[in-house]
Amino acid sequence: MPQVMEFKLPDLGEGLTEAEIVRWLVAVGDVVEVDQPVVEVETAKAMVEVPCPYGGVVTARFGEEGTELPVGAPLITVAVGAGSEPEPAAVAESSGSGNVLVGYGTDHSRPARRKRVARPAAMAAAAVAAPVAAVAAVAAPAPAAPAQASGPVPVISPLVRKLARDNGVDLRALRGSGPEGLILRADVEAALRAPAPAAQAAVTPVAAPEGATRIPLKGLRGAVAEKLSRSRREIPEATCWVDADATELMAARAAMNAAAGPKISVLALLARICTAALARYPELNSTVDLAANEIVRLPAVHLGFAAQTERGLVVPVVRDAQSRSPESLSAEFGRLTELARTGKLAPADLTGGTFTLNNYGVFGVDGSTPIINHPEAAMLGVGRIVDKPWVHEGQLAVRKVVQLSLTFDHRVCDGGAAGGFLRYVADCVESPAVLLRSL
């Protein structure tokens, strides 16, 4: 007799506590394979296709498209064939089943499997013949309280979640003091020791004129809003900027691309310059540990770059950028940009950055004062490269000029280090040969 297994929304990592159903990939009655994606969800980090650790016939789905579910809420139930044992996700390492329970979901570096398997007559008949009471028991929708995902939790430990739940602490209201905003036991205990806040006056909804459109501040848009607000609340930032003659840089890029081999992007050249500058000024590749009251200088440069997509602003991260060539950087920028454009970035692609490069020149603007990507310590902004009058070798000439702006956390360094970093970047832009001294 088939055994009906319930698959719950797993912990997708990075402290996420809920996800919104974007699109169901299977219907009730479909036959699914082990590790087949069954639903596409949107978290505050990315769009993720969630694979099911069981193979069999789908007997129920929980939640309509657009519904937001907490981690641990039921997603689907699957009638596993008679005589077969369900393959627990936490131990099915060889098949890849259950990666979603301990990490970030399916591997987005390969095409997602959307093909529905033809429904075998024997399995379909077995599913239909299953006891009605058993199927009804798991198929009946019921309000699900936020529960803990089975298996390891990679970001917030089960003990921390239990401590918060038992004491009525909302984890979403806490600011984690660990790396990347990780919520630690000490954070929950500090919240329990804190005096109760004074009662706040009731919030009155903003009066909107007829025809106004209200857009929920949730999902990616809400996560961006919270991250930027937190950056402004916590980081005493300052900005310095300089205009640079990028004529020689553009000429060097043209020469590189005239040779055989992959094309090199301007962003890749600027990224290579940034990694060389961070080697000279490592204080800007750091973060502030508020719990320990320490500045933590980081050993590797995981370079984030701002990318505008239909879903909003995302910041994919190039790992170990300091060890990559311009060709490798260009290829990685291209790969991550395509994933961002198609909404296939995994949460792991969007976290762990140590420094961000923001090329807002693609929007046709000259300058900006970017907000630091918390918990990083600095961001370099690059405006458009445009022909302008410029004094070159004592003569007025038309040159390709770009404005560079650096926003930095004044806790990690003073203006001398920030100015030195920016001046070195500008020198490399104006004379790329300067960079050769760092290679």
Salt bridges, closest charged atoms under 4 A:
ASP11 OD2 - ARG161 NH2 2.70
GLU18 OE1 - ARG172 NH1 3.04
GLU20 OE1 - LYS218 NZ 3.65
ASP30 OD2 - ARG116 NE 3.05
GLU33 OE1 - ARG113 NH1 3.75
GLU40 OE1 - ARG23 NE 3.42
GLU40 OE2 - LYS344 NZ 3.73
GLU42 OE2 - ARG311 NH2 2.50
GLU49 OE2 - ARG114 NH2 2.72
GLU49 OE2 - LYS344 NZ 3.20
ASP107 OD2 - ARG110 NH1 3.84
ASP166 OD2 - LYS162 NZ 2.73
ASP170 OD1 - ARG172 NE 3.40
GLU189 OE2 - ARG185 NE 2.90
GLU226 OE2 - ARG233 NH2 3.12
GLU234 OE2 - ARG175 NH1 3.59
GLU234 OE2 - ARG230 NE 2.97
GLU234 OE1 - HIS374 NE2 2.91
GLU237 OE2 - ARG232 NE 2.66
ASP245 OD2 - ARG399 NE 2.76
GLU248 OE2 - ARG399 NH2 3.64
GLU332 OE2 - ARG335 NH2 2.91
GLU338 OE2 - ARG341 NH2 2.57
ASP366 OD1 - ARG384 NE 2.49
ASP387 OD1 - LYS400 NZ 3.16
GLU393 OE2 - HIS392 NE2 3.73
ASP409 OD2 - ARG411 NH2 2.70
ASP427 OD1 - ARG423 NE 3.04
GLU430 OE1 - ARG423 NH2 3.70
